[in-house]
Amino acid sequence: MNVRNDLLGPEASQPPAPAAQHRQRSTVLLRTIALLYLGLLVAGPVALMLYRTFQDGLAPVFAELTSPAFLHALKLTALIVAISVPLNAIFGVACALVMVRHQFPGKRLLDLLLTMPLGVSPVVVGLALVIVYGSRKGWVGPWFMEHGIRIIFATPGMVLATIFVSLPFVAREVIPVLREIGTDQEQAARILGANSWQTFRHITLPAIRTGVAYGVVLTTARALGEYGAVAVVSGKMAGRTETLTLHVEERWLAFEPVAAFTTSVVLALMALLVLVLMRRLEPREVS
Amino acid sequence: MGITVTRVSKHFNDYTALDDVSIEVPDGSLTALLGPSGSGKSTLLRIIAGLETPDAGSVVIGGQDVTGLPPQEREIGFVFQHYAAFKHMTVRDNVGFGLRIRKRSKAEIRDRVNELLSLVQLDGFSERYPAQLSGGQRQRMALARALAVEPRVLLLDEPFGALDARVREELRDWLRRLHEQVHVTTVLVTHDQEEAMEVASRIVVMNHARVEQVGSPSEIYDNPASDFVMGFVGRVNRLPDAFIRPHEVRLCDPIEPGCETATVERILAFGPETRIDLRLDRNGERLWAHLPAGEAMLHGMEEGSTVGVDLSRARPVAVAVA
């Protein structure tokens, strides 16, 4: 009953004028639809999963959290994120700068390539990587193999796959910000004696900080959660090439639902943590 | 220090922004580049600053050829129309930016910034962010920032263009007084002839990528070198075959030789001058005159009455000025 009262607000107690009443009714309707939609599709499933995770107490959760396979998956996921996110952040900012501040032939092509990972199915990405880096029949894979570097069915391949699928986010977030801030501030800095690096460091980077932060959040979320592309190139070997998402699937298929749920909750918490951290890093906007 | 621009040309694809332009800016002067939009004045300023590269020609500042130098090595100050304030820095950090880049000591930067903030009358605003300043204050901050590094020349690109009329007038006066204090060679780009006349000691009138005339405000006003300058600088009546400035129209007695009749269409009396809109009886041409306030009354003029006007000071339209 409390919830209902909150939804209708204090005005609900007294009869309002017909027009206001109509407006109020449509607001309530919209609010209800939005809440139902989010409730059924997001809040409900997440809540149910949390419930199922802790249904049998903390012992099975703890057992999963200390299992070697889980710990290895956690480490591997952290490693992949730690490599792919900074690389994509640097590459994304560089790409955005080139796209916005320079004119060159092939710019349209770069733009297209930069968008492609958003559109191509991750499974296709994984297969494409196998074709190039496969250790026996790949294009350059055998050469790496001769030099003792296994790419497919090993960590390097999984890093490559993650970089591929999470590549556009930083650039896509930064490009519109760069367009909006224009070149005046950068030119002013140059005239005041700053070289390219100083201008970037003191003027451009602080101005695009929010865009970079959002891009990094999206990149990290994607890197944490990527399944398809990584699944294809990993070989899914438990304790060797299994990330957290792959571990969830493997535990689920092994009829260990609590283990699968526990890992899922860990993934969700990691994503939440990233979001909170980025909120903190956001610049204090002065209006 | 003086600036010498020699035979500079600049094209953007098919568009000619500057066509073989040469100008001389004397040391310590306040020179205005005046022209309509698209005349090339901003491009010329940006070439002096090093923000654009000329296709041909050279730029010399204080005896040093800077044509190939990047902007950060030219030791100039530049003020943009839209302030180009560093939004994430306080006023203090904005003004001190050039000094920090030059690795001056903290104490020196603090003292110099304080000195400049008081010069531009922004003491007490040092910890604010640009977003918390008015347009006029932001532009004064931008000026302080440009002056902080003791530039050899100061370049202003339509600095008051984004401000409203009253602030613009205040800042003009203020800029002229500032220039008397700091004496740095200053080039001001503007499309506003009144601004150029009021602020600058020398004016370079530009049109269609070329220089039309160079001179003091009075030289340009009294002896325009071309029809374009005549029409662009100061108010003017265009008759089919002649130009006449409103204050050059004289009232006369119709029986005098050279005096013709006109019908008064409107009288606008306020301040020291009265504006009279006239239609010539001879050919129906419309023109307007500025008369000292008393004179219109003296002639007992009213709307619809006929007066004698003397247009002998009109200048014939020149035959194509090169």
Chai-1 contact restraints between the chains, C-beta under 6 A:
chainA,res_idxA,chainB,res_idxB,connection_type,confidence,min_distance_angstrom,max_distance_angstrom,comment,restraint_id
A,D184,B,F80,contact,1.0,0.0,6.0,A-B,restraint_1
A,D184,B,A84,contact,1.0,0.0,6.0,A-B,restraint_2
A,Q185,B,A84,contact,1.0,0.0,6.0,A-B,restraint_3
A,Q185,B,F86,contact,1.0,0.0,6.0,A-B,restraint_4
A,Q187,B,L51,contact,1.0,0.0,6.0,A-B,restraint_5
A,A188,B,A84,contact,1.0,0.0,6.0,A-B,restraint_6
A,R190,B,P71,contact,1.0,0.0,6.0,A-B,restraint_7
A,R190,B,Q72,contact,1.0,0.0,6.0,A-B,restraint_8
A,I191,B,P71,contact,1.0,0.0,6.0,A-B,restraint_9
A,I191,B,F78,contact,1.0,0.0,6.0,A-B,restraint_10
A,L192,B,F97,contact,1.0,0.0,6.0,A-B,restraint_11
A,L192,B,G98,contact,1.0,0.0,6.0,A-B,restraint_12
A,G193,B,Q72,contact,1.0,0.0,6.0,A-B,restraint_13
A,G193,B,G98,contact,1.0,0.0,6.0,A-B,restraint_14
A,G193,B,I101,contact,1.0,0.0,6.0,A-B,restraint_15
A,A194,B,I101,contact,1.0,0.0,6.0,A-B,restraint_16
A,P206,B,H88,contact,1.0,0.0,6.0,A-B,restraint_17
A,V286,B,Y129,contact,1.0,0.0,6.0,A-B,restraint_18
A,V286,B,A131,contact,1.0,0.0,6.0,A-B,restraint_19
